[in-house]
Every structure is written in C-alpha cells, then in structure tokens.
C-alpha cells in the first residue's frame, strides 16, 4: 500500500511539474521568449541595400543593421537572420518561421490587414532602368502603359506592381521575377525593356551587376496614385497578436531616431537625411 502511494505521489508530481514547465514556456509572448533566450529570428528579403550577404558570408544591409541596433537595445543580443524571397516574408511570419520580417517592405493598407507594422524607418521613391539609350523613351509608368509592346520586370510581391496597375500598365506587359538579380538579368538579356524598384535598390543592383547595356532613367517621374506623388515608407512587420513586441520595438527605434543613430546606420547604405521618415506614422499609412 505504501509502495502504491509513493508511486502515485511521484506520478502526480511529475505530471504537475511537466504542466508547470509547459505553461512557463508555452505561454510566453514572442517578446518575452526572445528576451529569455536572448535570440530573435528575423526573415529578411535578399535585396541590396536592405539585406544581403557580403563576400565572406556576413549578413548586413540597412534593415539588418537597424534591426540589430533595435534588438540590442531590448537586450536581445543574438539575431538569427534568414534571407528569403520577398514574397515569402509575410507567409513565413504567419507560419511562425520568423518572429519578425523586414527589408524593403513598405507599409500599405493591404499588408496592415495581415501584419502589424512598427513605425517607419525610412522613406524613398521609385526608379526605372532601361536598355542603353532608352529606345522606347520611357520616363514614367504611364509611358509604359501607352506602349503595349513594352515589357517590364518586377519582383514578386513588390509595391511597384500596384503602382504599375494604377498607371494603367496591363498584366500582359509585366513579367514577375523572384529577386533583384533576376530582375536585372531580364533587362540585360533583352527579355524585358525596363525594370523598376526603389531608388537605393536600383543603384546597388546596377553597381554590382556590371550592366554595360543598361542605364537608369535620370528624369523618371514618380508615380501618382490617388492624385499624390508616391513615396514608400519601410518598416519591420510583426504578427497581429504581438502588440507588446511592436510597442517595445517602436520605443527602441524612437531612441535611435532621437539620438541621430538611425541616420548614421542607414547612411552607410546610401540613404540620406532626405530618406528619413519624418513624422509619418504606421497608423497613418495603414489608413487607421
């Protein structure tokens, strides 16, 4: 009888202990878990100058270094950065493969329905590249729409797709590519007549591609949507339930803005003071 009681007691104690252990780890928020482990997993789109690997395999870029600085302020020293395709970022976040995603992602009302954005970290315009000599005389998205023979390559999931649609460019004129190198290669090979992406990305892409037969359109007209010239505001994105995480991130990011450290970080990657987000907020950009 005593033996039965002893075994029974040990069994109950083991079950309770396991339950307590499961509760203590399973009920932690994303932020609490990251602080406890001292580690965060971030999905980055492989897009220079936002996130890329150097020749020696180091992960760096504007979004990488801003994220690193923010999370260090939060006491999270280890950053497990994963390069992936842009179109996989939000799906990967929602599937919990990443805790946060960033790198060249604009805050838009559609995306705000799927993720919760931190405050913007930069603001930039669009750019266009064409074959040398600009044979189709392209200076705007409207010029592309006006000539059905012109084809343009755009990265999958990029904001430029909506800009082209607003300008009247037909789907038959658009070729979707998986990443920036594929975009430039499509133009170099003559498969398409133009490519478009953000200004810093295009500068970095052309500088590293040795694209002698390609040129950037110097007098490109910024797209007009709903009567306003478009500028994109980029930010980190979190799962909708991670409000505490977003608030902590924003507070640390604001410290970087106030101290001038944010400008110091992004200037290493071709951004200037004109590319800072100013007083624009994520709430305004989400339309809330």
N, C-alpha and C positions, 0 to 999 in steps of 0.2 A: 504493500500500500504506500509506504514511504517512497519507494522507488518510483511508483506511478506519479505521485505528487511532484517529486523532483523533476522528472522528465517533462511533466505537464507544465511546470513552472518555467523551466528553461525554454520550452517551445513557445509559450506565450511571450516571454521576454524577447526572444529572437524575432518574433513577428512584430512586436511593438517597436523594437529597435529598427527593424527594416523599414517600417512605416514612417518612423520619425526621420530616418535618413532620406527616404524618398521625398518626404514633404519638404525637408530643408533644402534639397537641390532642385526638385521639380517645380516648386512654387516661386523660385527666384525670377525677377524680371530680367530682361535682356541686359539692362544696365547693371543690376546687382550681380548677375553672374559674371559679366565681363570684369567688374571690379574685383570680385572674389578670385577669379582666375588670373587677373592681370593681363588678359588677352582678348582681342576682338578680331573677328573675321569679316573682312570687307571685300565686296565684289567691285572690281574696277574694270571699266571698259578700256581695252587696249587702244588708246588713242593719244598720240603725242600732240600737245604737250601736257595733257591731263594725267595720263598714266601710261608708263612704258618701262621696258627693261633696258638698262644700259648694256654695253658690250660685255661687261663682267657679270651680268645677271642681276644687277641691283634694280629693285623696283623703285621708281621715282616719278616725278611729274607734279604739276600744280595741285591736283586733287589729292595725290598721295601724301605730299608734304603738309598740306593744310590739315588733312585728317590726322596725320601723325602728331602734329602740334596740338590739336584739339584734344586728342585722347590722352596724350601725356599730361595735359592739364587736369584731366579727370582721373589721373592715377593709373591709367591703363597703358603700360609700357610696351607690351608686345602686340604688334599689328600683323596679322596673317593676311596679306594681300593676295587676292586671286584675280588674275587677268582673265577676262571672258569677253564674249561678243556683247556689243551694246544691247542688242535685242534680248539678251538673256538676263539682264540685270534685275529687272523687277520680278520676273518669274522666279529667279533664284532667291531673291529676298523673301518672297511669299512662301517658297518651299523650305525656308529656313536653312538654305545652304550658306547664306550670308547673314550677318547681323545688321549690316549697313551696306548700301551701294552708292557709288558716286563716280565721277569722271565724265565731264562734258554733258551732264543731264540737266536740261532746262526744267524749271518749274512751270507746268502747264495745268489748266483746269482738269483735263482728262486724266493726267497722271495723278493729280491730287485725289482722285476718287479711289485710286489703288494703293497709294503710299502716303506717308506723312513726311513732308519736306522740312529740313532745317532751314534757317534763314539763308538767303543767297550769299555766295562767296565772291562772285564776280559777275560782270555784265559785258557782253560782247556782241558784235554784229556778225553778219554773214559775209561770205566771199565766194567768188566764182573763178574757175580756171578753165582755159580753153586751149585748143591747138594753137601753136605759134602763129602770130599774125591775125588771130581772131577771124578766121574766114567767114563765119556767119554773122559777124558784127554784133556779138551778144554783150549787152551791158545791163541786163535786168532779167528777172524771171519772165516778165511779160514778153521780152524779145524771144524767149524760147517758146512760149505759148503761141506766138504769132507765126512760127515756122514749124509745121508738123514734121519736117524732115530732121529736125534737131533732136538728138537723144542726150539725156543727162543721167549720170550715175549718182546714186545717193545711198548712204549707209542705211541698213535695215533699222527701223525704229527711230530714225533721226527726225528732229523737229522740222528740218528742211522739207520733208515730204508734205507737211501741212501748208508750208509757205508756197510751195510749187502749186499745190491744189488751189489755193486762194488766188494765185496769179493766172489760173486757167490752163496750166500745163496738163496735158492728157496723160492717163496712165500708160498708154502705148509709147510715150516718149521717155518714160522713166525706167531705168534699169536698177534693180536693188542689188547691192553688194553687201558682203558680210563685215568688211572692215575698211580702214583707211588705205592700206597698201593696195587692196583690190580696187578701190575707187580710182587711185592714181594710175594703176596699171591699165584699167579700162580706157582711160583717156590717152595714155601713151601709145597703146596699141591701135587706137583709132576706132575701137568698138563703140565709143560714145564721143560726142562732140564737146561735152562740158561736164564738169563735176562741181559740186558745191558742198560746203561745210563751214564751220565757224572760221573766222579770220586767223586766230592763233594756230588752229589745227592745220589749215591750208599752208600757212607759212612754214610750219615744221615739216609737213609732208613733202613739199616741193624742195625744201632744203636738203632732205635726206634721200630723195628718190633719183637724183641725177637726171631729171626730166628735161632734157635739152629741147624737146619738141613741144613743151607745154609752157604756158605763161598765165600769170594771174591777171585778171581784168582790173586795171588800176581804178577805173572810174565806175565801178559796179554800183548800181542804185540799190540801196537797202530795200527789202520787200516791204510793201504796205499792206497791212491786214486790218480790216475794220477802220480804215481811214488813218491809221497811225503807223509810223515807221517802227519796224520790229527790232528790238534788242532782246537777246536771250539772257536769262538770269539762271546761273547754275548753282546747284546745292546738293548736299547729301540727302539720301532718302532712307526712310525707316518704315517698319511695319506700322500699320494704323494703330495698333494697340500700344505702341511704345512711346506714349506721350511723355512719360518721365524721362526717357532717354533723350528725346528731342529737346526738351527743356534744358537738360544738363548740357547737351551739345551746344545749344544756342548761347548759353551763358558763357561757356568757354570760348566760343567763336567770337562773341562780342568783346571779350578781353583782348583777343588778337587784333580786332579792328581798332579798338580804342588805343592800344599801345603802338600801332603802326607796324606790328609784326606781320600782319596779314599781307600788307603791301610788299614787305621785304621778301616774304616767301614766294608770292606769285610773280614778282618781278624777275626772279631767276629763270622763269619760263616764258619770257616775252610779254608779260602783262604789264600794263602801266597804271598810273593813278586814274586815268580815264576809264579803266576797266573795273574799278571798284563798284559795288552795287549801290552805294549811296544810301538813301533812306527807304529804298524799296523793301517790302516785306513779303514773306511767303504767303501770308493771308491775302494780300492784295493780288498777287499773281495767281492764286488759286481761285480768286473771284469770291472770296468769303468775307 
